[in-house]
Amino acid sequence: MSTETTASAASSGNAATDRFRESGKTSSLTVDVERVNLLASKLIKAANDIVLEERVSYDEFNALKAWLIKVGADGEWPLFLDVWLEHSVEEVATDHREGNKGSIEGPYYVPEAPEQNSPATIQMRDDEKGTSLLFQGQVRSTDGSALPNAKIELWHADEEGFYSQFAPNIPEWNLRGTFIADAEGNFQINTMQPAPYQIPTDGACGQLIAAAGWHAWRPAHLHLKVSAPGFELLTAQLYFPGDEHNDDDIATAVKPELLLDIQPATEGTGVQTTYDFVLDPVAK
């Protein structure tokens, strides 16, 4: 068994929490009192309605308290929110788009991955396991014009389902990279096909999954952020046809338009896929 499997929910959860704190996502947050009042009141009312409708006991209430404390102690709030809530936030954020709709970011994004011009090969170990994958396509605007020098950030799990910087004994930027498309918006990235994986189950989220009789699996997927000046940032996950968990993804993030078309490689071994990105211009 790989030493990578010593990764724990607490270690990966706390890493995700630290990344979120460092991300600056809340640095420009302005708090509208009326909006906070509305959302917080609805959330509290919904929780109280559940208590009354389902006649929640003190034992169940105290079990919830203990579990919420454990979520924080394990650093798993990013995991919990990204798995069970982010897909709805993402749907609201992108429902106006004419181009690609995208998907959730998840808790394992790390900015400023090493940059290369396309065509390129993502950083990986010399003996990286798995099936080689050529990921290629074009970045365009909704008007059909190519977006030269568009930026494609790519990150994904390895064949054992682990992410660099969130599991031990993996090189820092393994299977992570930033790639610059050519003058016609075209890109070619050589990487490895990722594996399905279970979200960490030895912490609070795993405790909930076991108690509710759910499974913890996510289908194999590529994570991407695609951007160009003057256009909305696209965050996406792309999935592989035939994965048994495409229909019951624990994060409810799979959409039909996000499924890749996987074909045998035209050169060498492995597989390849072509997927184009269409970005919406920033509203003026």
Buried (B, 14 or more C-beta within 10 A) or exposed (E): EBEBEEBBBBBBBBBBBEBBEEEEEEEEEEEEEEEEEEEEEEEEEEEEEEEEEEEBEEEEEEEEEEBEEBBEEBBBBBBBBBBBEBBEEBBEBBEEBEBBBBBBBBBBBBEEBEEBEBBBBBBBEEEBEBBBBBBBBBBBBBEEEBBBBBBBBBBBBBBBBBBBBBBEEBEEBBBBBBBBBBEEBBBBBBBBBBBBBBBBBEBBBBBBBEEEEEBBBBBBBBBBBBBBEEBBBBBBBBBBEEBEBBEEBBBBBBBEEBBBEBEEBEEEEBBBBEBBBBBBBEEE
